[in-house]
Amino acid sequence: MDALAGVRIIDFSMGAAGPWSAGLLALMGAEVIKVESSRHPEIMRIILDPVTRQPQSPNRSLLFEVVNPNKLGVTLDLMHTEAVELAKHLVATCDVVVESFSPGVMERFGLGYEVLREINPSLIMLSCSAAGATGPEAHSLGLAPLFSAMGGLGHMTGYTDGPPSEIRFTIDMMVALSNAVALLAALNHRQQTGQGQHIDLSSREAMTCLVGDSLLDYTMNGRVQSRNGNRDDIMAPHNCYRCQGEDNWVSIAVGNQEEWLALCQAMGRPELAQDERFADVPSRWQNQEELDRLVEQWTVDHTNYDVMRILQNAGVAAVPSFNAENLFTDPHLAEQDLTQVVEHPELGAVLMLTPPWKLSQTPARIVHHSPLFGEHNDYVLRELLGLSQEKLEHLVRQGVVA
């Protein structure tokens, strides 16, 4: 049995952060019904192809496929009153509602939490916006790079002599994980108490939660942390080093004296262990520029996988710096069942990342591809809501189901 078998989620969200929140729960067995329309299709269906930079058809979007596996799809144009009423009937059958509009949009549709709670008193609703529903910046619009910048993570990500990093899709995925954990906590609370709740999640604050140590450093010490590349505040060597071949790199982290001695032996430079500049952790940190130069003199003559094997066998943390292609071809990750081929009616065989966690009794898994546009209208509107075929055809003609 799936961990969330029997849980039904209505997903009104758009983009990546909101949809992947519901998508993570879909991987755990929840029935997730995605609501969109031809007037307002899911943006990930129509965004430019990341490889060709060309427009793509709604049913051939790899980005949509990535964040919406296992979901069902229904088309309701919420600009029509009848579509809103159908959405309310759908909410009455569900456990969770997910939306990622700006604050006030769901209320203007007539689908705000106060209205939906009257329909379904034990409802859990997640509202995921840029800055939350209250406060002076509540109505700020936002995308992933802005969440990163306003949350502080972007300012601290990058090289010392370079600008802050513009972090995109990764930020949406991290916000989605925060959303999913909040939903799981709410489901657990409801199971214990019978109470639903409204989760108002600020995406920028979800990012700020990841830099709590930096906030405390400023609060306690008055220090403003900034970009430091791949270096650590304590450990050295701790960096990404060039290896043999074009644009090949390896990350190495030495955490204590034993590992430092092992690194010296592995590099064939045992005399470095006697060098006063590198005698202890503080000394190595103070002289890390020279230390990095010496380490790279060794790594550049080896492949990044060779360095990894040599150092891991010596008890030193080391791993290649992967690009996307490396991730999909790495033997260790393949052994961990990182990927799965999913058959899609229009895209064909798609290599997908599997769920990032392992559950022994209720394993999360991809069961089927993302929904084609309006693919499950019959199931949702006729089987779940009980509409007749004649009524459904009438609603299609009126543009309510479109």
VEXSEVEX-294452 format. One line per field, with one value per residue (C-alpha): residue number from 1; residue in three letters; x, y, z. Coordinates in Angstrom, 1 decimal. Layout:
! VEXSEVEX-294452
n <- (NUM; ...)
res <- (ALA; ...)
u <- (X; ...)
v <- (Y; ...)
w <- (Z; ...)
//
This chain:
! VEXSEVEX-294452
n <- (1; 2; 3; 4; 5; 6; 7; 8; 9; 10; 11; 12; 13; 14; 15; 16; 17; 18; 19; 20; 21; 22; 23; 24; 25; 26; 27; 28; 29; 30; 31; 32; 33; 34; 35; 36; 37; 38; 39; 40; 41; 42; 43; 44; 45; 46; 47; 48; 49; 50; 51; 52; 53; 54; 55; 56; 57; 58; 59; 60; 61; 62; 63; 64; 65; 66; 67; 68; 69; 70; 71; 72; 73; 74; 75; 76; 77; 78; 79; 80; 81; 82; 83; 84; 85; 86; 87; 88; 89; 90; 91; 92; 93; 94; 95; 96; 97; 98; 99; 100; 101; 102; 103; 104; 105; 106; 107; 108; 109; 110; 111; 112; 113; 114; 115; 116; 117; 118; 119; 120; 121; 122; 123; 124; 125; 126; 127; 128; 129; 130; 131; 132; 133; 134; 135; 136; 137; 138; 139; 140; 141; 142; 143; 144; 145; 146; 147; 148; 149; 150; 151; 152; 153; 154; 155; 156; 157; 158; 159; 160; 161; 162; 163; 164; 165; 166; 167; 168; 169; 170; 171; 172; 173; 174; 175; 176; 177; 178; 179; 180; 181; 182; 183; 184; 185; 186; 187; 188; 189; 190; 191; 192; 193; 194; 195; 196; 197; 198; 199; 200; 201; 202; 203; 204; 205; 206; 207; 208; 209; 210; 211; 212; 213; 214; 215; 216; 217; 218; 219; 220; 221; 222; 223; 224; 225; 226; 227; 228; 229; 230; 231; 232; 233; 234; 235; 236; 237; 238; 239; 240; 241; 242; 243; 244; 245; 246; 247; 248; 249; 250; 251; 252; 253; 254; 255; 256; 257; 258; 259; 260; 261; 262; 263; 264; 265; 266; 267; 268; 269; 270; 271; 272; 273; 274; 275; 276; 277; 278; 279; 280; 281; 282; 283; 284; 285; 286; 287; 288; 289; 290; 291; 292; 293; 294; 295; 296; 297; 298; 299; 300; 301; 302; 303; 304; 305; 306; 307; 308; 309; 310; 311; 312; 313; 314; 315; 316; 317; 318; 319; 320; 321; 322; 323; 324; 325; 326; 327; 328; 329; 330; 331; 332; 333; 334; 335; 336; 337; 338; 339; 340; 341; 342; 343; 344; 345; 346; 347; 348; 349; 350; 351; 352; 353; 354; 355; 356; 357; 358; 359; 360; 361; 362; 363; 364; 365; 366; 367; 368; 369; 370; 371; 372; 373; 374; 375; 376; 377; 378; 379; 380; 381; 382; 383; 384; 385; 386; 387; 388; 389; 390; 391; 392; 393; 394; 395; 396; 397; 398; 399; 400; 401; 402)
res <- (MET; ASP; ALA; LEU; ALA; GLY; VAL; ARG; ILE; ILE; ASP; PHE; SER; MET; GLY; ALA; ALA; GLY; PRO; TRP; SER; ALA; GLY; LEU; LEU; ALA; LEU; MET; GLY; ALA; GLU; VAL; ILE; LYS; VAL; GLU; SER; SER; ARG; HIS; PRO; GLU; ILE; MET; ARG; ILE; ILE; LEU; ASP; PRO; VAL; THR; ARG; GLN; PRO; GLN; SER; PRO; ASN; ARG; SER; LEU; LEU; PHE; GLU; VAL; VAL; ASN; PRO; ASN; LYS; LEU; GLY; VAL; THR; LEU; ASP; LEU; MET; HIS; THR; GLU; ALA; VAL; GLU; LEU; ALA; LYS; HIS; LEU; VAL; ALA; THR; CYS; ASP; VAL; VAL; VAL; GLU; SER; PHE; SER; PRO; GLY; VAL; MET; GLU; ARG; PHE; GLY; LEU; GLY; TYR; GLU; VAL; LEU; ARG; GLU; ILE; ASN; PRO; SER; LEU; ILE; MET; LEU; SER; CYS; SER; ALA; ALA; GLY; ALA; THR; GLY; PRO; GLU; ALA; HIS; SER; LEU; GLY; LEU; ALA; PRO; LEU; PHE; SER; ALA; MET; GLY; GLY; LEU; GLY; HIS; MET; THR; GLY; TYR; THR; ASP; GLY; PRO; PRO; SER; GLU; ILE; ARG; PHE; THR; ILE; ASP; MET; MET; VAL; ALA; LEU; SER; ASN; ALA; VAL; ALA; LEU; LEU; ALA; ALA; LEU; ASN; HIS; ARG; GLN; GLN; THR; GLY; GLN; GLY; GLN; HIS; ILE; ASP; LEU; SER; SER; ARG; GLU; ALA; MET; THR; CYS; LEU; VAL; GLY; ASP; SER; LEU; LEU; ASP; TYR; THR; MET; ASN; GLY; ARG; VAL; GLN; SER; ARG; ASN; GLY; ASN; ARG; ASP; ASP; ILE; MET; ALA; PRO; HIS; ASN; CYS; TYR; ARG; CYS; GLN; GLY; GLU; ASP; ASN; TRP; VAL; SER; ILE; ALA; VAL; GLY; ASN; GLN; GLU; GLU; TRP; LEU; ALA; LEU; CYS; GLN; ALA; MET; GLY; ARG; PRO; GLU; LEU; ALA; GLN; ASP; GLU; ARG; PHE; ALA; ASP; VAL; PRO; SER; ARG; TRP; GLN; ASN; GLN; GLU; GLU; LEU; ASP; ARG; LEU; VAL; GLU; GLN; TRP; THR; VAL; ASP; HIS; THR; ASN; TYR; ASP; VAL; MET; ARG; ILE; LEU; GLN; ASN; ALA; GLY; VAL; ALA; ALA; VAL; PRO; SER; PHE; ASN; ALA; GLU; ASN; LEU; PHE; THR; ASP; PRO; HIS; LEU; ALA; GLU; GLN; ASP; LEU; THR; GLN; VAL; VAL; GLU; HIS; PRO; GLU; LEU; GLY; ALA; VAL; LEU; MET; LEU; THR; PRO; PRO; TRP; LYS; LEU; SER; GLN; THR; PRO; ALA; ARG; ILE; VAL; HIS; HIS; SER; PRO; LEU; PHE; GLY; GLU; HIS; ASN; ASP; TYR; VAL; LEU; ARG; GLU; LEU; LEU; GLY; LEU; SER; GLN; GLU; LYS; LEU; GLU; HIS; LEU; VAL; ARG; GLN; GLY; VAL; VAL; ALA)
u <- (0.0; 1.1; 1.9; -0.8; -3.3; -6.8; -5.7; -7.1; -5.5; -6.8; -4.0; -4.8; -1.1; 1.1; 4.8; 7.1; 7.1; 3.3; 2.9; 5.9; 4.6; 1.5; 3.8; 5.9; 2.7; 1.5; 4.7; 3.7; 0.3; -2.0; -4.6; -3.7; -6.1; -4.6; -7.0; -6.2; -7.9; -7.1; -7.5; -5.0; -2.9; -0.3; 2.7; 5.1; 3.2; 3.9; 7.2; 10.1; 11.8; 15.0; 17.1; 15.8; 14.4; 11.4; 7.7; 6.3; 2.9; 1.0; 1.3; 5.0; 6.6; 9.4; 9.3; 5.6; 6.4; 9.1; 6.9; 3.6; 4.0; 1.2; -1.3; -4.7; -5.8; -9.1; -9.9; -12.1; -12.2; -12.6; -13.7; -17.1; -19.4; -20.3; -16.7; -16.2; -19.2; -17.8; -14.5; -16.4; -18.0; -14.6; -13.2; -16.0; -14.5; -10.9; -8.5; -6.1; -6.1; -2.9; -2.7; 0.2; -1.5; -0.8; -2.8; -6.4; -6.7; -8.5; -10.8; -11.7; -12.5; -14.8; -12.5; -10.8; -10.1; -13.1; -15.4; -13.9; -13.8; -17.6; -17.8; -15.2; -14.6; -11.6; -9.9; -6.2; -5.3; -1.8; -1.3; 2.2; 3.1; 6.2; 6.0; 2.9; -0.6; 0.2; 2.7; 3.8; 5.2; 2.3; 1.3; 4.8; 5.1; 7.9; 9.8; 12.5; 15.4; 13.6; 12.8; 16.5; 17.6; 15.0; 15.5; 19.2; 20.5; 21.5; 23.6; 25.7; 26.0; 28.9; 32.5; 34.2; 35.1; 31.9; 28.2; 25.4; 24.2; 20.9; 19.4; 16.3; 14.7; 16.5; 14.8; 11.4; 12.2; 13.4; 10.2; 8.2; 9.9; 9.1; 5.5; 5.3; 6.7; 4.1; 1.3; 2.5; 2.5; -1.0; -2.2; -0.7; -2.3; -5.7; -5.4; -4.8; -7.4; -9.8; -8.9; -8.0; -5.9; -4.7; -1.0; 0.2; 3.7; 6.1; 8.6; 11.2; 10.9; 11.3; 14.7; 15.6; 15.1; 18.1; 20.5; 19.6; 23.3; 23.9; 21.1; 22.3; 25.9; 24.5; 22.3; 25.0; 28.2; 27.1; 28.8; 27.1; 28.1; 28.7; 30.0; 32.9; 32.9; 33.4; 35.4; 34.3; 34.5; 36.6; 37.8; 40.7; 41.4; 37.7; 37.2; 36.5; 39.7; 40.4; 41.1; 42.3; 40.1; 38.0; 36.0; 36.3; 36.4; 36.4; 35.2; 37.5; 36.8; 39.3; 37.6; 40.4; 44.0; 43.7; 42.1; 44.8; 47.6; 45.7; 45.4; 49.2; 50.0; 47.4; 48.9; 52.4; 53.4; 54.0; 56.4; 53.4; 52.3; 55.5; 55.0; 54.3; 52.0; 49.6; 50.4; 46.8; 43.3; 43.7; 47.1; 45.6; 42.7; 45.0; 47.1; 44.3; 45.2; 48.6; 47.2; 44.5; 47.3; 49.3; 46.3; 45.3; 48.9; 48.0; 44.4; 45.0; 47.0; 44.1; 40.5; 37.9; 36.8; 40.3; 40.7; 37.5; 38.5; 42.0; 40.8; 37.7; 39.8; 42.1; 39.2; 39.0; 35.7; 35.8; 33.3; 33.3; 31.4; 28.6; 26.8; 23.3; 24.7; 27.1; 24.3; 22.4; 25.5; 27.2; 27.5; 26.8; 23.6; 22.5; 22.9; 20.7; 17.9; 18.1; 16.3; 13.3; 12.0; 8.4; 6.4; 4.5; 1.9; 3.5; 7.1; 7.8; 10.3; 11.3; 14.2; 12.9; 14.5; 12.9; 11.7; 14.7; 13.9; 13.5; 10.6; 10.8; 7.0; 5.4; 8.0; 7.4; 7.4; 6.3; 3.3; 2.3; 3.2; 1.9; -1.7; -2.4; -4.5; -7.9; -7.1; -9.2; -12.2; -14.5; -13.2; -13.3; -16.5; -18.6; -17.4; -16.4; -19.0; -21.7; -22.4; -24.2; -22.6; -25.2; -24.3; -20.6; -21.0; -23.1; -20.3; -17.7; -19.8; -20.2; -16.4; -16.8; -14.8; -12.1)
v <- (0.0; 3.6; 5.9; 8.4; 6.0; 7.4; 11.1; 13.3; 16.6; 19.3; 21.2; 24.7; 25.7; 26.9; 26.8; 24.5; 25.2; 24.6; 21.7; 19.9; 20.2; 18.2; 16.1; 14.9; 13.7; 12.1; 10.0; 8.8; 7.6; 10.5; 11.1; 14.5; 16.2; 19.1; 21.9; 24.1; 25.5; 26.5; 30.1; 29.6; 26.5; 25.4; 27.7; 24.7; 23.3; 26.4; 27.7; 27.6; 24.3; 24.5; 22.9; 24.3; 27.6; 27.1; 27.1; 23.6; 22.1; 21.7; 17.9; 17.8; 19.7; 18.0; 20.5; 19.8; 16.1; 16.6; 18.2; 16.5; 12.7; 10.5; 13.3; 13.4; 16.4; 18.2; 21.4; 24.0; 27.6; 29.3; 32.5; 30.8; 30.6; 27.0; 26.0; 27.5; 25.5; 22.3; 23.1; 23.5; 20.2; 18.7; 20.3; 18.7; 15.3; 16.0; 16.3; 19.0; 22.0; 23.4; 26.9; 29.2; 32.4; 35.8; 36.5; 37.3; 35.5; 32.5; 34.8; 36.6; 33.2; 32.5; 29.7; 31.3; 29.2; 30.6; 29.6; 26.2; 25.5; 25.9; 23.2; 20.9; 21.7; 19.3; 20.7; 21.4; 24.2; 25.2; 28.8; 29.2; 32.7; 34.9; 36.6; 35.2; 36.6; 39.3; 42.1; 45.1; 42.9; 40.4; 41.4; 41.2; 39.0; 36.5; 33.7; 31.4; 33.9; 36.5; 34.0; 33.2; 36.9; 38.1; 35.1; 35.8; 32.5; 34.1; 36.8; 34.1; 31.8; 32.5; 33.3; 35.9; 38.1; 37.6; 38.7; 36.9; 33.8; 33.7; 30.4; 29.2; 25.8; 24.5; 27.1; 26.1; 22.5; 23.5; 25.6; 22.6; 20.4; 22.9; 22.8; 19.0; 18.7; 21.2; 19.3; 16.0; 17.6; 19.0; 15.6; 14.0; 16.7; 16.1; 12.3; 13.0; 15.7; 15.8; 19.5; 21.0; 24.1; 26.8; 26.9; 30.3; 29.7; 32.5; 31.2; 33.7; 32.8; 29.1; 30.1; 32.2; 29.1; 27.6; 30.3; 30.5; 30.3; 33.5; 35.3; 34.3; 35.4; 38.8; 38.9; 37.8; 39.1; 41.8; 40.0; 40.0; 36.7; 36.8; 34.7; 32.4; 30.0; 26.4; 27.2; 26.4; 28.6; 26.1; 23.2; 23.4; 22.1; 22.4; 23.3; 22.1; 21.2; 21.0; 17.5; 15.9; 16.6; 19.5; 21.2; 18.2; 18.9; 17.1; 18.3; 17.5; 18.2; 17.5; 17.7; 16.7; 16.0; 12.3; 13.1; 15.7; 13.1; 10.7; 13.3; 14.0; 10.3; 9.8; 12.7; 11.3; 14.5; 13.2; 16.1; 18.5; 17.0; 18.5; 21.9; 24.5; 26.4; 23.3; 22.0; 22.2; 23.3; 27.0; 27.1; 25.3; 27.6; 30.7; 29.3; 27.7; 29.6; 28.0; 24.7; 24.7; 25.4; 22.4; 20.1; 21.1; 20.3; 16.7; 16.5; 18.0; 14.9; 12.5; 12.1; 13.2; 9.6; 8.5; 11.2; 10.1; 6.5; 7.2; 9.6; 7.7; 4.6; 6.7; 7.9; 11.4; 12.9; 13.4; 13.3; 14.5; 17.7; 16.5; 18.1; 16.8; 14.2; 12.9; 12.5; 10.2; 8.1; 7.9; 4.2; 4.8; 6.8; 4.2; 1.5; 3.6; 3.5; 7.2; 7.1; 5.5; 5.3; 6.6; 6.1; 9.2; 9.1; 12.0; 12.4; 8.7; 7.2; 9.8; 9.3; 10.6; 11.1; 8.7; 10.0; 11.1; 9.0; 5.3; 3.8; 0.2; -0.6; 2.0; 2.9; 6.2; 5.6; 7.0; 5.1; 7.0; 10.0; 13.6; 14.2; 15.2; 18.3; 17.4; 13.8; 12.8; 15.1; 12.0; 10.4; 13.6; 15.1; 12.1; 9.5; 11.7; 14.4; 12.4; 14.6; 13.0; 12.8; 15.3; 17.8; 17.4; 18.0; 21.1; 22.4; 21.8; 23.7; 26.6; 26.7; 25.8; 22.6; 23.8)
w <- (0.0; -0.7; 2.2; 1.2; -0.3; 0.0; 0.2; -2.5; -3.5; -5.8; -7.4; -8.6; -8.6; -11.5; -12.3; -10.4; -6.6; -6.1; -8.6; -7.3; -3.7; -4.7; -7.0; -4.1; -2.4; -5.6; -5.6; -2.1; -3.5; -3.0; -5.8; -7.2; -9.6; -11.5; -12.5; -15.5; -18.6; -22.2; -21.2; -18.3; -19.1; -16.7; -17.5; -17.6; -20.5; -22.7; -21.4; -24.0; -24.4; -22.2; -24.9; -28.2; -26.7; -28.9; -28.0; -27.4; -27.6; -24.3; -24.3; -25.2; -22.3; -20.5; -17.8; -17.1; -17.1; -14.5; -11.9; -12.6; -12.7; -11.3; -11.4; -13.1; -15.2; -15.5; -17.4; -15.7; -16.8; -13.4; -15.2; -15.5; -12.4; -13.3; -13.3; -9.9; -8.6; -10.0; -8.3; -5.0; -5.5; -6.2; -3.0; -1.0; -2.0; -1.2; 1.7; 0.5; -1.8; -3.2; -4.8; -5.7; -6.9; -5.5; -2.3; -3.0; -6.4; -5.0; -3.0; -6.2; -7.9; -4.9; -3.7; -0.7; 2.4; 4.4; 1.6; 1.1; 4.8; 4.9; 2.2; 3.8; 7.5; 7.8; 4.6; 4.5; 2.2; 1.2; -0.2; -1.6; -2.6; -2.9; 0.5; 2.2; 2.5; 5.1; 5.6; 3.5; 0.7; 0.5; -3.0; -4.4; -7.4; -7.5; -9.3; -8.1; -8.6; -6.5; -3.8; -3.6; -3.7; -1.1; 1.1; 1.3; -0.3; -3.5; -1.8; -0.1; -3.2; -5.6; -5.7; -3.4; -6.3; -8.3; -8.1; -6.2; -8.0; -9.8; -8.7; -10.5; -10.8; -7.7; -5.6; -6.7; -5.8; -2.3; -1.7; -2.9; -0.3; 2.4; 1.2; 1.1; 4.7; 5.9; 4.2; 5.7; 9.2; 8.6; 7.5; 10.6; 12.7; 11.1; 11.6; 15.3; 15.9; 12.9; 12.3; 9.0; 8.6; 6.2; 5.5; 4.3; 3.1; 2.0; -0.6; 0.3; 4.0; 3.1; 1.6; 4.7; 6.8; 5.1; 6.2; 9.9; 10.9; 8.9; 10.6; 14.0; 13.1; 12.2; 15.3; 17.8; 16.1; 13.7; 10.8; 7.4; 5.6; 1.9; -0.9; -0.3; -3.3; -2.3; 0.8; 4.4; 7.5; 9.3; 7.1; 4.7; 2.1; 1.2; -2.5; -6.0; -7.9; -11.6; -12.9; -16.1; -19.1; -20.2; -17.4; -15.1; -11.3; -8.0; -4.6; -1.6; 2.0; 4.8; 8.3; 10.7; 11.2; 10.4; 7.1; 6.4; 6.9; 4.7; 1.9; 2.1; 1.7; -1.1; -3.1; -2.6; -0.7; 2.9; 3.6; 3.6; 6.9; 8.4; 6.8; 9.6; 7.3; 7.4; 10.8; 12.2; 11.2; 11.8; 10.0; 7.0; 6.9; 7.0; 4.2; 2.1; -1.1; -1.3; -0.1; -2.8; -5.4; -4.1; -4.1; -7.7; -8.8; -8.0; -9.1; -12.5; -13.5; -12.6; -13.7; -11.2; -10.7; -10.1; -7.4; -5.9; -5.7; -4.3; -1.6; -0.6; -0.1; 2.1; 4.2; 2.7; 1.4; -2.3; -5.2; -8.8; -9.6; -11.8; -14.6; -15.6; -18.0; -15.3; -12.9; -15.2; -16.1; -12.7; -11.7; -8.0; -8.7; -11.2; -8.5; -6.3; -8.9; -9.5; -12.8; -14.3; -17.8; -18.1; -21.3; -22.4; -25.2; -27.1; -25.7; -25.9; -23.4; -20.9; -18.4; -15.1; -11.7; -9.1; -5.7; -3.6; -0.6; 0.1; 2.2; 3.1; 3.5; 1.2; -1.5; -3.4; -7.1; -10.5; -11.7; -14.8; -16.9; -16.3; -17.5; -21.0; -21.3; -20.0; -20.1; -17.0; -17.5; -17.8; -14.6; -12.6; -13.8; -14.6; -12.1; -9.1; -9.6; -11.2; -14.3; -17.2; -20.6; -21.9; -19.1; -19.7; -23.5; -22.7; -20.4; -23.1; -25.7; -23.2; -22.6; -18.9; -19.4; -21.7)
//
